[in-house]
Amino acid sequence: MKTKENKGITLIALVITIIVLLILAGVTIATLTGENGILTKATDAKEQNAISGEKEQLDLAVSAAKIDGLGENIEKSNLEKELNKLFEKSDYDLTGEGPFIVKFTDSGKSYTINEDGSIEEKKEVITNYTQEEIDADENLFAIGDSGVEGVLDNSVVARLEGDTLIITKNGENSEGRMGNFSNASFTGEVSNPYSIMPWLDTSTGEQIVNFRNIKIEEGVINISNWGFGNCNTVENVELASTVKNIGNMAFANLTAWDSSEFKDYNLTNINLNYVDTVGECAFAGCNNLVDIDISNVKIINAGAFTRCTGLKEINLVKTERIGWSAFNSCTSLKKIYLPSSLVTIESPYWDQAIFCRCSSELQIYCGASSKPEGWDNMWNSYGDSDYSTKLYNDGENIHWGISYEEYLNK
């Protein structure tokens, strides 16, 4: 009997020992491979070290490229030369003409290299909302490239998070274009310009979804015509580096043409650092815009900043064309620089001049040594409140042959 009892106790002890060993093995495996396990953390640490190493090497390449350019803006050829000293060509992809985009093969990380040498991590934002998700969530809106509200065709999706409206590229195959009207302009030829804007009443154009901030995420390249026109609650707009085109009347105060109904507009801050084209009347009536950087904009279309009465100084560096009435009634504008790259100014009549009804005190500094052939003859007309023709005069208001560096010291 005693022997059998001992055998029974031994068997139980063996079973318990096996169970304990299994538990310990499970704990050990979890400790090694779990979400917060040693191996997982080691892998993450290795990846972070690799990313950190890439960033450090990129910093060195950018600094060297700036030295190659004698401290001036970075040129793509110099940047590529310095990158090739530190990386194999298969290790990275260099795109863009300034700012530049460097994407590393191993980590998949992308960085924006501005021409002044500053580096920003470029976050790839790719979401894949389904039509069912959008239909089920009142804070999600599909804005298809077809220009039809509620039809999701892999373009962009808007989502409302608190007081911020976020526009994001939807799907890897998306071109990142917010729905557009090809013929939408300030002439009002579109019968219902608000049909793709779920935050506006389609019958009146009044804002029905309120938000104070707009954030356009990486991957979106186009802001549609009329996109945020009449959104009077908006104060701040953050644009990703991929945004190149601002549509006609995209942020316009649509009361800007009738002084008896003109409403104060809240938009105060927007970054246009990477934008190439500003559409017709895109910011018309944004009277609380005091400071705006459009130094990299190449095309400023007709009426783009009409009645932006808060603007005091505008510096253009890369602009090639300015449409008529672009700065019409910018009554606080005191100083502007027009670069030598500016080959076209459309001002066919005095009351369509780019500075029509601006201040007589406006000082205009020009990179060209004399009026370029592509500047219309009435380009320097400004008129006044009596709608009479008046011209800015050479020497008194217009200063020719001024470099941008000289202008900055004025």
Summary of the structure (lengths in Angstrom):
residues: 410
radius of gyration: 29.2
end to end distance: 110.0
largest distance: 124.2
contacts: 1271
relative contact order: 0.05
helix: 22%
strand: 19%
